[in-house]
Amino acid sequence: MDAIRAFAERHPFWFVVTLAILQPIIALPFVVVAKVLGTEITPLRLIIPTAQSVFVLWLIWALGWWRTSGLAGPVRNTHLLIYPALIHFVPALLYGSVEISAGWVLFYFLAVLATGISEEGFARGIALPVLLKFGKWSAVLIAAAIFSAGHLTNAAFEEFTLLEWIDKFGNTFGFAVLYGALFLRTGSLLPLIFLHTLLDYIYVTSGTAGPFVAEPLDIRVHLGIAGLNTLVGICLMTGVTEKDIPRIGRPAATPA
C-alpha cells in the first residue's frame, strides 16, 4: 500500500485515471460469466455496483484514508444540503411515478445505493482529495470531467445526437461540480452517498431513466438543472477555505 500511496502523491492525475479505468473493468468477469452461462443479466445491475463498492471501500480503508475520504468525522454546514435535496425531486414533481412491483422497488433501491457508494467513494472520496494537490478549483473540475467521461461509455450501447451528447456530459459534470463543492464544504461523504442514491432512485421510480422509462426527462429541463448545479457548485466553492482541504499524503485514522 505504501507504493500505491506514493504513486497517488507523486502522480495524482494518473492515479485517478488508472482507478477510473480499473473500476469498470471489475464488471467484466461478471458480464463474461453471465454471457457464457446464458443467464439473465438483470441481477448484474446489483452485483456489479456492489462489487465496485466493496473494492472502493476496501481501497480507502487499506490506504488509511477513511477520515480523509469523509467516511468518518462530523458533517459541517449541513444547511448546504438543502438545495440538492430539493432539486433531486424535480423528475418526480414533473412526471410523478410509474408502477413498479415491490420486489423490483427493493432490488433497484439496493442497486442505486451500491452505485452511490461506489461512485461517491471513487469520485469524491478518493479522486477529489488526491487531485487537491493541483488546487481546489482544478481538483473539482478535473474530478468532475473524469466522472462525466466515465458515464459516456453508455454511448457504446446507444445512439446519441449531438444535443444528447452535450446533455449526458453536461448533466454529470454539473452534478460532479456541485457534489465536489459539497464534499469540501461539509467534509463528509455520507450525505453525498445518501443524496446520490436518492437522485438515482427518483429517476428510476419516476420513469424518466433506468429500466422502467416511460418518458425521459425533457432535455431542456435536464440541461437547466445541469447549469444550475454548476452555478451553485461554483458559488459554494468560493466559500472553501484552507481548513476545508483534506490532506491525503499520509495515512489517516481508520474507523473505530
N, C-alpha and C positions, 0 to 999 in steps of 0.2 A: 504493500500500500504506500510505502514511502516513495517508491518510484512513480506511482500514479499521481501522488500529491505533488511531487516535484515537477512532473510534466504539466499539471494544471497550473502551477505557479509560473513556470517559465514560458509556456506556450498556451495561454488561456483560450485563445480563439480556436486553435486546432484541437484542444482537449474537448471543447464544447461541440465542435463539428464532428469529431470522432464519436462522441456519445449520441449525437443526433442521428448518425448513420447506424450505430450499433443497436439502438432501441428498436427500430423497425425490423432489424434482422432477427431479433428474438422471436418474431412472429413466424418466420419461415418454417422451422421444424413442425410447428403445429399445422400449418397450411399443407405442407407436404404429406404429413401423416393422414390428414383428413382426405386429401385427394387420392392417396394410394389405397386407403380403405374404402373410399367411396361413401363416406359418411356425410351427414348433414353438416354444413359449415356454420350454421347459426350459433351453436354453442361457442364458437371461436370469438364471437363478439364479447363474451365474458372471459373466456380462458386467456386470450392474448393480452388484454389490458391488465388482467390480474398478474400474469407472469411478468409483465413490464413493471408493474407497481412493486412487486417483490424485489426485482432487480434494482430499481431506483432506490428504494428504501434501504436495501442491504448496502448499496454503494455508499449512500450518505452515512450510514452507521459505521461501516468499515473504515471510512476515511476520517471519522471523528468530527463530522460536520453537522451533527444533529441540531445543535443550537444555532449555528451559523446559517443553516438552511431554513430556520424558522419553525422547526418542529418541536421546539421547547422554548420556554420563556413566556413572558406576558405579551398580550396584544395591545399595542399602542393605538391611539387615535381611532377608536372603534367607530366614531361618527362618520368617518370617511367611507365606511362600508355601506352606508345607506343608499348612495347613488347606484352602485352596481346591483344591489338587492332589488331596487325598483326597476331599473332598465331591463333586467333579465326577464321580467314578466311581460314585456311587450308582445311577444308571439302569442301568449295565452290570452292577453287582453284583446288582441285584434282577431284571433281566429278561434278562440275557445279551446275545446279539447276533442280528441277523437276517441271512439270506443275501443278500448284495449282490455283483453281479459286479465283477470287478477294475476295469473301466473306470469304473463308477459310483463305486466307492470313491475313486479318484483324483479324479474330477470333483467330488464333494462335499467332499473334503478341501480342494481348491483354493477351492471356493465358500465354505466356512466360514472358511478362512484370510483371504480377501478381506473377508468380513464382520467378522472380528475386527479387522482393520486399520482398516477404515472406522469401525466403531462405537467402538472404543477411541480411535482418533485424534480423533474428534469429542468423545465424552462425557468422557473423562479427559484427553486430550492438549490439547484446546482449551477446552471448556466449563468444566472444573473450575478451571484456573489463572485464567481470565478472571473467574469468579464469586468467587474468593477475596477480591475487594475487599469483599465482604459479610461476611467472616469464614469460618473453616474449616468450621464446622458448617453455616451457611447455604449455603455453596458446595456441599458434598457433598449436602445434602438437595435443593437446587434442581436440581442437575445430575441427581440420581437421578430426580426427578419428571419432568423433561423427557425423559430417556432412556426412562422407563417409558411416558409418554404416547405417544411415538413408536411403541412396539410395539403400542399399542391400535388402530392403523389396520387390523390384521387383522380387526377387527370388521366392516369393510365387506364382507368375503368369507365370514364365518362367523357363525353364531348362537351367542350365549353366554348361559348362565344367569347369575344374579347371582353365584353362588358362583364360576363360571368367570371372570367379570369381576374379582372380587377376587383370584383366583389369578393371572391374567395380570398385573395391575398389581403385586400383592404380590411375585411372584417376581422380576420385572425390577427392582423397586425395591430389594429386599433385595440382589440381585446388584450393583446400582449403588452402594449404600452400602458394601458390602464392597470393591468394586474402587476406589471413590473413596478409602477409607481406605488401601488398599494402595498406591495411587499416591502418596499423600503420604508414607507411611512408607518406601517403597522408593525413591522418586524416579525411577522408571523405568516407561516404558510397555511395554517389550519383554516382560517376563514376563507382563503382563496380556494382551497380544495372544496369546501362546502359550496361556495358560490359557483364554481366551475361545474360541480355536479348538478346544482340547481338549474343552471342555464341549459345544459345538455338535456336534462330530464324534461324541462319545459318544451324544448324543441321537439322531443320525441312525442310527448303526450298531446301537444297542440297540433301534431300532424304537419308541421312546417319543415321537418327534416327527419332523417332516420328511416327506419323500416316501415313506418306507418304514414308516409307522406300522403296527405290529402290535397294540400295546396301549399307550395313553397312560399316562404315569406317574401313579400314584394321586394324586389331588388333595390328599389328606391328607399324603402324603409331600412333595409339591411345596410346600405351604404350610409344612410343618415346616422344610424346607430354607430357604425364604424367611425365616422367623422367625429361624432360627439364623444365616443370613448377615447379617441386620440387626443382631443382637446382637453378633456377632463384629466387624462393621464399627464399631459404636459403641464397643466396647471398644478397638479399635485406634485410633480417633480420639482417645481420651483421652491417647494417647501422642504425638500430633503436637505438635511444638514449633515455635517461630518459625523455626528454621533449616531446617525441612522445607518451609516455604511457598515455592513458586516465585514469582518476580517476572516479570510479563509486560508491564510498562509500556513497555519498550524492547526493541529487537532483541537477541537473544542470538546466540551463535556458531552458524553453520551447520555441518553435518557436514564433517569433513576429508576 
